[in-house]
Amino acid sequence: MPREKSAGLTDMTVGNPLRHIIRFSIPLLIGNLFQQFYNMADSIIVGQFMGEERVQAQAAVNNGMPVIMLITAVFMGLGMGATIILSQNYGAKEMDAVRKTIRTIYTVVMTVSVPLTVVGVAATPALMRLLGVPDASGTGGATTMDMAVGYVRIIFIGLIGSLGYNINAGILQGLGDSRTPLRFLIVSTLINVVLDLLFVAVFGWGVTGVAVATIIAQAFSWLYGAWYIRKKYPELELRLLKLGADRPILQKILRLGLPSAVQQSLFSVGSLMMQKLVNEGGDAFIAGFGNAVRIDSFVFLPVFSFFAALTTFAGQNMGMRQIARVKHGLRVTLCVAQAVYAVMAVLTVVFGRFLLGLFNPDQAVIDNGMIYIYSVIPFCFIVIFQFMMVAVMRGAGQVMVPLFTTVVGFIIVRIPSAYLLARFAGHDKMFYSYPIGWCFSLAAAGVMYATGRWQHKSLVMNWEPEG
């Protein structure tokens, strides 16, 4: 079937692999920068404008994210399954299947968003207690627990905006367009920052203002994105009010997405267990950890961008049976990712205190943040190897790999080692559990890649792998 051409969608099955991957990664990198700035804005603004309660406010916001990820993990896994199907069908020039996949995943989003919201709002207090969120009262009488519960509940109320934005971005990235999602994100980020400043610095709404600003920005970005896709890519036939699931495609999404959903859920549960351990260190330790993690995420942005680009590249080329090209893409991406990260890591270690001070000038918070930076940042080159191999196997459709590496490296190794280190060496040593876990994850991913079984995982046709 001949491909229906559309400006902005990229065919990665022809041309220079590294050029495709870098060109695809750049908009993703810029978008990820905005995404991190979007996430960091909440912490920076409450850290700079909430006076003596800023440490508690940051602790509340930092406790919110793992809880939200736990509730949305299943959907995020299904979305990854849909993205794999989209990229392979686009690579195989099956545009009718692309349209059916888009309608199906959007139907799933609309169906699950309401029950997820209800469950999230109802379960928030229990989850906060389970995490052991500090209950110390601030100068205004509000406790860290009160702030955290209010923040998370408001985020859940606006969950449909977050899900909608992410599915818009996933659809276009699976089809090779990484520029359009950047437009959506820029709009959302600007709205969020302006409203954060208005609600917190001017109106004095505190953590509640940060949450309200977030859901307004996400809802606008989702609706604007849906309108934009419909206008620019009419051949995709995106209609918010004209949906319907294609049963065979839904079954394929479930088959591919459930392992990713389980993986995301396990990662979220593991993150909650880590957060519970962090919470034992008190508000300054929680705030320092959360701020350092945001800096770490910022430093790792180029790697995340290369990961997404390589996943799409592998998916499209697996659709055309070009395994040698997939392997070449892995090699060149790995080299570039390691070089870029090395520069970012050095700058982060050298200027870590300055960067942490942008979030919160409290010296105790900065000191605790540097514990994480010294323990984790120098060792992230280990996980880059794992990420790139997983990107290839995930793009090929071998979705059990991320689940397996998460179970081995995170659940079996990192969490127990973190608790053992905290118990016998002190809380300031618990973050060495990260590189310890990464070594085991890398070993697991390397074995699964070396077997070559991922070469048989094309989803759109039956064929024998090269060689």
Secondary structure, DSSP 8 states (H G I E B T S, - for coil): ------TT---TTSS-HHHHHHHHHHHHHHHHHHHHHHHHHHHHHHHHHSGGGHHHHHHHHHHHHHHHHHHHHHHHHHHHHHHHHHHHHHHTT-HHHHHHHHHHHHHHHHHHHHHHHHHHHHHHHHHHHHHT----B-TTS-BHHHHHHHHHHHHHHTHHHHHHHHHHHHHHHHTT--SHHHHHHHHHHHHHHHHHIIIIIIS--THHHHHHHHHHHHHHHHHHHHHHHHHH-GGG---TTS----HHHHHHHHHHHHHHHHHHHHHHHHHHHHHHHHHTT-HHHHHHHHHHHHHHHHHTHHHHHHHHHHHHHHHHHHHTT-HHHHHHHHHHHHHHHHHHHHHHHHHHHHTHHHHHHHH---HHHHHHHHHHHHHHGGGTHHHHHHHHHHHHHHHHT-THHHHHHIIIIIIIIIHHHHHHHHHHT-GGGGGGHHHHHHHHHHHHHHHHHHT-GGGG--SSS------
